[in-house]
Every structure is written in C-alpha cells, then in structure tokens.
Amino acid sequence: MSQLAQHAVSERNIPDPALRARIVAGERISASEALLLFQHWPLHDLGALAFARKRALHGDVATFIVNKQVNPTNICVHSCKFCEFAAKPGDAHAYVLEEDDIIASLADPDLAEVHIVGGLWKTWNFERALGLVRRIRATYPALWIKAFTAVEIDFFAKCTKQTWQQVLAQLRDAGMDGLPGGGAEVLSERVHQELYKDKMGPDKYVAVHEAAHEMGITTNCTLLFGHIETDEELVDHLIQLRASQDRTLAHGTGFEAFIPLAFQPGETGIRTSLISPMHCLRVIAVARLVLDNIPHIKAYWPTLQMETAVAALTFGADDLDGTIEQERIMHLAGSGAGRGLNVELMFRLIRDAGQVPMRRSGRFDRLMEPAKAAVAAAMVPSPAAPKDFVATSALEADLAAV
Ligand code: SF4
C-alpha cells in the first residue's frame, strides 16, 4: 500500500468512537479527552465535530464587526520576551498618541467598536486613560468601548493604589463597555516565568476577569500559542478558562469570546517560523469543543493569516473579528496579514467559507445593513447556500436572500 493510501486509511480510523458519540451528543469533555483530540484525532473529523458544535450555537452565520484598534503608546515598563510591539523611551519606533488624534481617527459613521490596548507607561496613566474613555463616550455615544486588558487594569490599580474593582468601576462609569482578552498568553506558571515573569501571571489574569464579571462587565479571553507551550499546557489553559466561566456565569457575566492568537516569531528568537495552519485549526476546533460555556470563538485574522482564518470558520469559529484598522501590535511583531479590511472584503471572505456574513455590534448583536449587503452581493460571486441552511431570524433570511 502506498504511503498516501495508508494515510487515507488511518484518517478514517477514529481513535475513540464512544468519545465521538459523546461529543456529538453535546457532552462536556475532560482535559485528557481534549488532549487526545488535539494530538491524535484526524483533522477532518475534529473540524467536522467543531463545525457541528458551532452550527448548533450560531447556525450558518459568521459575524464580523467594523472596528478600530487604538494603541495609545507602545512604550512599556515590561520586556516580555515574545513582544516586538513594546519600546523603551528613545527607541526609534517608540510613539505616544494624543487624545485629539485618537478622537479624530474614530470619526467613521460605520464604526461599531473601538478596541483600546497599549503599553504600560506613565505618560498614559490612569487619569489620562479615564479621560480618553470619557471623551470617546461623549463624542460617539453609540460606540462600543472595549478598553484595557487585565494587565493594564492591574497596572492602573498599582499606580493609583486602588483595587481592581475601583479602577473597573471608574472606567465603567466613564463609558467603558467591556475588557479585551489580551495578556493571558498561556495560563501556565512555567511559561510565565520563562517568557514574561515581570508581568502578571495566570492567577491574577483570571482574578481580574472574574472581578469584572462579578461587576457585570463582560470580557474576552485569549491564548497566545505556537511558542514554547506544551500541548498539555495549551489544553489546561482552555480548562482553566472554562472553570472560571463556570464560577462567575451563575451570578455575574462572563467571557463573551475566546480569541486564539498565533505567535508571530519576528526577531524574538523564540522560533523561526509561523506555527502551521493545521496546528491553528486544531487549536480553534478543540477550543470550540472544550469551551462549551463561552459563546463565541474568533478567528483573529491578523495572527492566523487570512487563509487560515477563513478556513477556521468551518473548524468551529463563528466570528472573523473586525476590520481592525490601525492595528499595530501584530504588525510590529511581523504579521504579514493585511492591515485593515473593508466591509465588502469581509462579506467576500465569509461567503467564500460557505457562511452567511453578518455585521455585528460590540455585544455580538447581529446587524443588518441592506445597502452594504447589496454592494457585497454585487461584488461577490455568491456561493451556493449550504443545502441545509435554515434561517433562524428575519435578519438571516434577508441576508441569505441577497
Ligand atoms: S506584552 Fe504588553 S506588557 Fe509585555 S512588553 Fe509587550 S506591551 Fe508590555
């Protein structure tokens, strides 16, 4: 038998049919089962299981948002080994943005969300951050403001000698809607010590998010993968997020979305090439199956690269994130993905994945923009609608009919 034929046969062999049946039935899986899926399950079947789970949750719709990322400064007190975004004062690539420029950059009637995250530096202290949120809220009342990672919340709290809760309450009162998920990296003390020991570790990351959830503030969570983490650490990261969600959902809010971020090696010396697309798809699929209490999985195209992000929409992801103009962090780290996508291209990419494209709000409400949908339909050779697509709302029916 040729190697190719042997491979085809082995791909048909499911390692544990009983586990497969439990997954199909929607049962929760353990860490050891997740590891088996991640390391040994045939990729096509893993993707099919995760895609089925995604469809049960979200139908054949894949969403995106028109958003902008604002990174007020890249100057940072820390020197995380994986980070090529950060600078020290005086570095050629160091920069500090001014409020007037940030406010002006958000003057886009289509904009639904601003995502604010940056370096930790006294020039952009808590008072200034608070003032920025107030100004954005006053200038753009409808904009969803997703601002400051758990790492920044902790930095503000330390600098102002306040608790996380006090910092979060003031930001919320100023107009902040939610927290982004950055700063988790891998919830492993070993990785923490190895790559970013000066920055907050796993326990504090989870604790800040749980503090926000207890206050009714929704947040996202992330994973930076494809560097020194082991498969076991990666799976444990997912299990820790699921356990945290269980703890706070019953009496607060929780994580709205999980965003796996593929490590961009750049000049870090940690590794020399991007992690493979197949590895990325395995992470997305296993995340969808483990995180049964987190509604959304994002395919974050600036780190996955566009082709893999589009493929991820049939491996468990339900959201292509956003148009993300002005994103600096991954591009300073060497990401070759495009820098900001327009709405029409989002429509095209999602349709190419066989999904129904839908704009969304910052809180994941689905939005219908008939004019934009018509423009997209004119541009895109429309793929056949999935045979068993069932419209579950008037919005989906409208868009499916375009
Ligand atoms: S990852 Fe964040 S905290 Fe670490 S150096 Fe980069 S900007 Fe600073």
Boltz pocket constraint, residues with backbone or C-beta under 6 A from the ligand:
constraints:
  - pocket:
      binder: B
      contacts: [[A, 74], [A, 76], [A, 77], [A, 78], [A, 79], [A, 80], [A, 83], [A, 84], [A, 85], [A, 86], [A, 118], [A, 119], [A, 120], [A, 151], [A, 196], [A, 199]]
      max_distance: 6.0
